[in-house]
Amino acid sequence: MTFDPEKLVRDNIRRLTPYSSARSEFAGRAEIFLDANENPFGSPLARDYHRYPDPLQSKIKKNLAAETGLDAAEIFVGNGSDEAIDLLFRIFCEPGRDAALVCPPTYGMYRVSADVNAVRTKEVCLRPDFGLDAAGIREAADSRTKLLFICSPNNPTGNSMRRETVLEIVRDFRGIVVVDEAYIHFSREKSLVAELRAHPNLVVLQTFSKAWGLAGLRVGMAFASREIVALLNRVKPPYNVSEIAQEAVLDALENRAAVADAIAKIIVEREMLAERLEDFPFVERIYPSDANFLLVKTTDADRLYRFLLDERIVVRNRARVAMCLGCLRITVGTPAENARLLESLEKARSINL
Ligand SMILES: *Cc1c(COP(=O)(O)O)cnc(C)c1O
């Protein structure tokens, strides 16, 4: 397949002269930096943060490259994967003219990002089993449909999409297919990162916010062809990931074993919770989960939601989301948190909620 992302790019982006930062113009060795208007005395903080961070996050990318088998030029690092989502809209979708395709029920940011950028969204709902409607997607796509978002494992339904179906859609779709793997580390399925080189219109998103436990730092990544990554780098703000965030992410990457440990614990807790939740009379169904949350269909989601709030436990009420009617989305917590949740649910049972 010959696929040239340049052909999909907005005219203003194709013509863009990107901002050239002091830190990106000079890459050699120097001792005295008088190029970026920083305060040379540093800050009152113990750590030194008075220099601008690496605009291309090269240490993080080197580490991720070794892990994924990709080249650093095939990796984009952003201020959360939400930044990558927004950049894809700004690069590829002409406001008021182009469209993006989403498959609800799914992550709300695709739609919000489209709306912010004045890009139309077309919806092709998941099938009743929460699988992808490949035929519906093919039918809905046209030459103005630049982006297609597939979330796998999907938020809020928790299931992974069938790999072969996703790849068929990627081969068929003429725009860019964004596969959001925010929850991949909790999944039985393998990442699609290994498929990138065979599929030049594929973008895979991952994040440090979930399994890595670094949501507060705001770091996410996009894996894609070097052409697409070059476009993301052209359009992003020059210093989009702070020094503190870069240092902490690097630390985490160098301590993978601890992260793997936490993931294993969360999966054990997920299965325990799923089993225990079955018992409650107000629980109608627990959907199988490949993520760190459970979608739970209840007899009266609003009531249960409010009851849990009174117990000072907050879950996500998805009761009014199409195809998730009556559902709560419950994140898997620590063993102590999950025990508290179960205790409160016992209390709900005892008052016949
Ligand atoms: C949580 C989540 C993200 C993470 O976004 P960040 O901006 O990286 O924190 C991305 N996609 C989905 C589907 C999510 O649920």
The ligand as an ORCA input file, in Angstrom:
! r2SCAN-3c Opt
* xyz 0 1
  C      -7.195      7.523     30.585
  C      -7.216      7.418     29.116
  C      -6.246      8.042     28.339
  C      -5.130      8.776     28.997
  O      -4.997     10.051     28.612
  P      -3.755     10.887     29.156
  O      -3.956     12.208     28.521
  O      -2.525     10.180     28.646
  O      -3.811     10.888     30.644
  C      -6.294      7.889     26.970
  N      -7.255      7.156     26.389
  C      -8.189      6.521     27.107
  C      -9.184      5.688     26.440
  C      -8.209      6.651     28.484
  O      -9.165      6.043     29.194
*
